[in-house]
């Protein structure tokens, strides 16, 4: 019973190994690529790290290189024309990149809107404060002892200057 379990486990391991990527290469961006398909034709031989055992990369001779008048030239051209064009790009990876870029752009836009809203709020408060300072009405505040203190002309001028700088910065 234990022997049959060990045997089944071994078969399962062998089956999973056959499903692993058989090709490894470094693409033009310097990333390591694992695939069950051969790399694109423009990948240099030195960048191919692993290929299926006992297999060398297929070399397709152009139709002009075969002897004229033989069927090999025409069949080679037909095979080349029927072969799928590999771009070397993974569509799913490209989609994921695009989605990540879109999400990042949306996040940046939301952050910019949040900052713009905070500036608008600061602008409105600063203009309201400036209107109160310019009205000439006495302004009182409480000090650290809890006493009521009336703002004098020097303090009013300093506060007006501070509020004006906020308006200049946030009200564009």
C-alpha positions in Angstrom: 0.0 0.0 0.0 2.8 2.4 0.9 4.7 1.4 -2.2 1.8 2.3 -4.4 1.5 5.7 -2.7 5.2 6.4 -3.3 4.8 5.4 -6.9 1.8 7.7 -7.5 3.6 10.5 -5.8 6.6 10.0 -8.1 4.3 10.0 -11.2 2.6 13.2 -10.0 6.0 14.9 -9.6 7.1 13.8 -13.1 3.9 15.1 -14.6 4.2 18.4 -12.9 7.8 18.8 -14.1 6.7 18.3 -17.7 4.3 21.2 -17.3 7.1 23.6 -16.3 8.5 26.2 -18.7 11.0 24.7 -21.1 12.5 27.9 -22.5 14.3 30.6 -20.6 15.8 33.8 -22.1 16.5 37.4 -21.4 14.3 39.8 -23.4 15.4 43.1 -24.9 14.4 44.9 -21.6 16.7 42.7 -19.6 13.9 40.6 -17.9 14.2 36.9 -17.6 11.3 35.2 -19.5 10.0 31.6 -18.9 7.9 30.1 -21.5 6.8 26.9 -23.2 7.4 28.5 -26.6 10.6 29.5 -28.3 11.8 33.1 -27.9 11.2 35.6 -30.7 13.5 35.4 -33.7 15.2 38.6 -32.8 16.5 37.2 -29.5 20.3 36.7 -29.7 21.6 33.2 -29.1 23.6 34.4 -26.0 20.4 35.5 -24.3 18.8 32.0 -24.5 19.4 30.5 -21.1 17.5 27.2 -21.3 15.8 25.3 -24.1 14.2 21.9 -24.4 16.6 19.0 -24.0 18.2 17.8 -27.3 16.7 20.7 -29.3 18.5 23.5 -31.0 16.8 26.7 -32.0 15.0 26.2 -35.4 16.7 28.0 -38.2 14.4 28.9 -41.1 16.3 29.4 -44.4 14.9 32.0 -46.7 13.3 30.7 -49.9 16.1 32.3 -52.0 18.7 30.1 -50.2 17.3 26.9 -51.5 18.1 25.5 -54.9 15.8 26.9 -57.6 13.4 24.5 -59.2 13.0 22.3 -56.1 9.9 22.0 -54.0 11.8 22.7 -50.8 11.9 26.4 -51.6 8.2 26.7 -52.1 7.3 24.6 -49.1 9.7 26.7 -46.9 8.0 29.9 -48.0 4.6 28.4 -47.3 5.6 27.3 -43.8 7.0 30.8 -43.0 3.9 32.4 -44.2 1.7 30.1 -42.2 3.7 30.5 -39.0 2.2 32.9 -36.4 3.9 36.2 -36.0 5.4 36.4 -32.5 5.8 39.9 -31.2 7.6 38.8 -28.0 5.0 40.6 -25.8 2.6 39.0 -23.4 -0.9 40.4 -23.9 -1.9 39.7 -20.3 1.2 41.3 -19.0 0.6 44.4 -21.1 -3.0 44.6 -19.9 -1.9 44.3 -16.3 0.7 47.1 -16.9 -2.0 49.3 -18.5 -4.4 48.6 -15.6 -1.7 49.5 -13.0 -0.8 52.7 -14.9 -4.5 53.6 -15.1 -5.0 53.0 -11.4 -1.9 55.1 -10.6 -3.1 57.9 -12.8 -6.6 57.8 -11.2 -4.9 57.9 -7.7 -2.8 60.8 -8.7 -5.8 62.6 -10.1 -7.8 62.0 -6.9 -4.9 63.3 -4.9 -4.7 66.5 -7.0 -8.4 67.0 -6.6 -8.1 66.6 -2.8 -5.3 69.2 -2.8 -7.3 71.6 -5.0 -10.3 71.3 -2.7 -8.1 72.0 0.4 -6.7 75.1 -1.3 -10.2 76.3 -2.2 -11.3 75.9 1.4 -8.2 77.7 2.7 -8.8 80.5 0.1 -12.5 80.9 1.2 -11.5 81.1 4.9 -8.7 83.5 4.3 -10.9 85.8 2.2 -13.6 85.7 5.0 -10.9 86.5 7.6 -9.6 89.4 5.5 -13.0 90.8 5.1 -13.4 90.8 8.8 -10.0 92.5 9.3 -10.8 95.1 6.7 -14.2 96.0 8.1 -12.7 97.8 11.0 -14.7 96.0 13.6 -12.9 95.3 16.9 -11.5 91.8 17.0 -11.0 90.1 20.3 -9.2 86.9 21.3 -8.4 85.1 24.5 -4.8 84.8 25.8 -3.3 81.9 27.6 -4.7 83.1 31.0 -8.2 83.1 29.5 -8.5 86.9 29.5 -10.2 88.7 26.6 -7.7 90.8 24.6 -8.6 93.3 21.9 -6.4 93.3 18.8 -4.4 96.5 18.4 -3.5 98.2 15.1 0.0 96.5 14.9 -1.5 93.1 15.5 -4.3 93.8 12.9 -1.7 94.8 10.3 0.4 91.7 11.0 -2.7 89.5 10.7 -3.8 91.2 7.6 -0.4 90.6 6.0 -0.5 86.9 7.0 -4.0 86.4 5.6 -3.0 88.2 2.4 -0.1 85.9 1.9 -2.4 82.9 2.3 -4.8 84.4 -0.3 -1.8 85.0 -2.7 -0.7 81.3 -2.3 -4.1 79.5 -2.4 -6.4 81.7 -4.5 -5.1 81.4 -8.0 
